[in-house]
Structure formats: C-alpha cells, structure tokens
C-alpha cells in the first residue's frame, strides 16, 4: 500500500537521521566552534577537539544534540514530503533531468528551513557555551530566546539565512550529486544497486551539500549566536 510505504520511508528516514546526529555530532561541534569561537581561542580543528575534551569532558562534544534529535523526525518528514511534491511540480514525468532534480532539491530545502532554522539555532547556542558555570541547558536557552526576542527574532533567528542562503543551494547540490552518482552506478550495475554504491552516492551528495553551502553556514552560525538580532 502506498500509505504504508510512505510511513515506512518516513520512519526509516527518522531512524537514519537520528543515527547521523549521534555519529556526526562531535564533528559538528568542532565545526561550529571553528566558525564562532573568538579569534585566538583555538589554533585549529584538532586544538578545538583537544581543548573541548580536556576542559569540558568528552560528552561536551555532544552539546546541542538534543535539539536535532528532538526535531529530526519533523525535519526529515518535511524534507521528504517537500522533495516528493517538488518533483511533481517541476515535471509530470518520473525521470527528471539533473537540472530538474536541482530545482526540486532547492524547493525542498526552502520548505525544510521552516523546521531546520529553530533546530539549528538552539544547537548552535548550546555549542557556543564553553563549560562556564553560567552555561545553560536547552530548556533555559529556549525560554531565554522566547522571553527576550520572541518568535521571529528569537526562535526563528537566522531563518532567512538558512532558507535563502544555505538550504536552497545545499539541497540542490545534495540531490543532484546523489542522483548523478546513483545513475552512474545504475548504468553499470543495474537498477538494484549494492549497499556500497548507495552509501557512496549518499556520501557524494553529502560532500556536494557542504561544498554548496559551507560559507553560508558560517554566516548562519554567527547570526544565530549573536547576543542581539542582526539589523539591516
């Protein structure tokens, strides 16, 4: 049944997303701190890793993980549904060109930012705490942003940066690279690809995601960590 198939895809995507968060969170913390740390605080990524573990403990690498874990089901469901419907809008035919895949991916990224923006904002603000006695838990960070800045400038801070400047090119790049890699493998191995080929295609998509959006991700992180909302 199509309904059960969709539910299974969403559940599988949510489980995979949770696994991705748990495996990738330490590297994400290093990435975020490299983007937002005051000048001179760290010498490089390995120094960030070493100082974080030495001063704050190993589990400090997992700061901010609760936010994406709580939001992963909603984010993945929205992305999956948006991509499916975007492909239908772009073309009535099931086999889209790579240009059409890129367009559908960008449209899905724009929709995905609605949930991804607050998830990212809370995660970044948790990762931007360096083990001081004044560090806050996620609940307190959320309360503070809502109390001081409200919904638009607090909870949704960085929304337009995430939408226009990051998620659109990121998911256009991801889905295009994924499909290109998958189709290349299918031309050699047939429609039913081995697991390693799917993993390689997913990795190729992930690389394209960050190559398409990393400079914009730096801006997003700094906007979301600011003490006051940006103006202009």
C-alpha positions in Angstrom: 0.0 0.0 0.0 1.4 3.5 -0.9 0.4 4.8 2.6 2.4 2.1 4.4 5.3 2.6 2.1 5.4 6.3 2.8 5.2 5.7 6.6 8.0 3.1 6.4 10.1 5.6 4.4 9.5 8.4 7.0 10.3 6.1 9.9 13.4 4.8 8.3 14.5 8.3 7.4 14.0 9.4 11.0 16.0 6.5 12.4 18.7 7.1 9.9 18.7 10.9 10.8 19.0 10.1 14.5 21.9 7.8 13.8 23.5 10.6 11.7 23.2 13.1 14.5 24.7 10.7 17.1 27.6 9.8 14.9 28.3 13.2 13.5 27.6 15.5 16.5 31.2 15.6 17.8 32.5 16.7 14.4 29.6 19.2 14.1 30.6 20.7 17.5 34.1 21.1 16.3 32.9 22.7 13.0 30.5 25.1 14.8 33.2 26.2 17.3 35.6 26.8 14.5 33.0 29.1 13.0 32.0 31.0 16.1 34.9 31.0 18.6 36.6 34.3 19.4 39.8 34.9 17.4 42.8 33.3 19.0 40.8 30.9 21.2 41.8 27.9 19.2 44.6 27.1 16.8 42.6 24.8 14.6 40.1 21.8 14.5 42.4 19.4 16.4 43.0 22.0 19.0 39.3 22.6 19.4 38.8 18.8 19.8 41.6 18.6 22.4 40.6 21.6 24.4 37.0 20.7 24.5 37.7 17.2 25.8 40.4 18.3 28.2 38.4 21.3 29.7 34.8 20.2 29.4 35.0 16.4 29.1 34.3 14.0 26.2 30.5 14.5 26.3 30.9 18.2 25.7 31.3 17.2 22.0 27.7 16.2 22.1 26.5 19.6 23.3 23.3 20.7 21.4 22.5 17.2 20.3 19.1 17.2 22.0 17.8 19.9 19.6 18.4 17.9 16.3 17.4 14.6 17.9 14.0 16.1 19.0 13.5 17.7 15.7 14.9 15.0 13.3 11.5 13.3 12.7 9.8 16.5 11.8 12.7 17.8 9.7 13.2 14.6 7.8 9.4 14.2 7.2 9.1 17.7 5.9 12.1 17.4 3.6 11.0 14.0 2.3 7.4 15.2 1.5 8.7 18.5 0.1 11.1 16.8 -2.3 8.4 14.4 -3.5 5.9 17.2 -4.2 8.6 19.5 -5.6 9.5 16.8 -8.2 5.8 16.6 -9.2 5.6 20.4 -9.6 8.8 20.5 -11.6 7.9 17.7 -14.0 5.0 15.3 -14.6 7.4 12.6 -15.7 9.1 10.3 -13.2 12.6 10.5 -14.7 13.8 14.1 -14.1 16.9 15.6 -15.6 19.7 16.7 -13.3 18.7 20.3 -13.7 15.1 19.5 -12.7 16.5 17.5 -9.7 18.5 20.5 -8.6 15.4 22.7 -8.9 13.3 20.3 -6.9 16.0 19.9 -4.3 16.3 23.6 -3.8 12.5 23.9 -3.4 12.6 21.2 -0.8 15.4 22.9 1.0 13.4 26.1 1.2 10.5 24.3 2.8 12.8 22.3 5.1 14.2 25.5 6.6 10.9 26.2 8.4 11.8 23.5 10.9 15.6 23.4 10.4 16.0 27.0 11.4 15.0 26.8 15.1 16.6 23.3 15.4 19.9 24.8 14.2 19.6 27.9 16.2 19.2 26.1 19.5 22.0 23.6 18.6 24.5 26.4 17.8 23.7 28.3 21.0 24.4 25.2 23.0 27.6 24.5 21.2 28.7 28.1 21.8 29.0 27.5 25.6 32.5 26.6 26.8 31.9 25.0 30.1 31.4 28.0 32.3 29.3 27.9 35.5 26.8 30.1 33.7 26.2 27.6 30.9 22.5 26.8 30.3 20.6 23.7 29.4 18.5 23.5 26.2 15.2 24.3 28.0 16.7 27.5 29.5 18.2 28.6 26.2 14.8 28.2 24.5 13.0 30.1 27.3 15.5 32.9 27.2 15.3 33.3 23.4 11.5 33.4 23.6 11.3 35.8 26.5 13.9 38.2 25.2 13.3 38.2 21.5 10.0 36.4 20.8 9.3 34.2 17.8 10.7 35.9 14.8 13.9 37.4 16.2 14.4 34.7 18.8 13.2 31.2 18.0 13.4 31.8 14.2 16.6 33.8 14.2 18.6 33.2 11.1 15.5 31.8 9.2 16.1 33.8 6.0 19.9 33.0 6.1 19.0 29.3 6.5 16.3 29.5 3.8 17.7 31.7 1.1 21.5 31.4 1.7 22.0 27.8 2.8 19.3 25.2 2.4 18.4 26.0 -1.2 21.9 25.5 -2.7 22.7 22.8 -0.2 19.8 20.5 -1.1 20.1 21.4 -4.8 23.7 20.2 -4.6 22.9 17.2 -2.4 20.1 15.7 -4.6 21.9 16.5 -7.9 25.1 14.8 -6.8 23.3 11.9 -5.2 21.2 11.2 -8.4 24.3 11.7 -10.7 26.3 9.2 -8.6 23.4 6.7 -8.4 22.6 6.9 -12.1 26.3 6.3 -12.9 26.3 3.2 -10.8 23.0 2.0 -12.2 24.3 2.2 -15.8 26.9 -0.3 -14.7 25.2 -2.5 -12.1 21.5 -2.2 -13.0 18.6 -0.7 -11.1 19.1 -2.7 -7.9 22.3 -1.2 -6.5 24.5 -2.8 -3.9 24.6 -1.2 -0.5 28.1 0.2 -1.0 27.0 2.0 -4.2 24.1 3.6 -2.3 26.4 4.6 0.5 28.9 6.1 -2.0 26.1 8.0 -3.7 24.9 9.4 -0.3 28.5 10.4 0.6 28.8 12.2 -2.8 25.6 14.0 -2.0 26.9 15.0 1.4 30.1 16.4 0.0 28.1 18.4 -2.6 25.8 19.7 0.2 28.7 21.2 2.1 30.6 22.5 -0.9 27.4 24.3 -2.0 26.7 25.9 1.4 29.6 25.9 3.8 30.5 29.7 3.6 26.8 30.4 4.1 26.8 28.0 7.1 29.5 30.1 8.7 27.3 33.2 8.4 24.2 31.4 9.7 26.1 30.2 12.8 27.3 33.6 13.6 23.9 35.2 13.1 22.2 32.7 15.4 24.8 33.0 18.1 24.7 36.8 18.3 23.6 38.3 21.6 21.2 40.6 19.7 19.4 40.0 16.4 21.1 41.5 13.3 19.7 44.6 11.7 19.5 45.6 8.1 
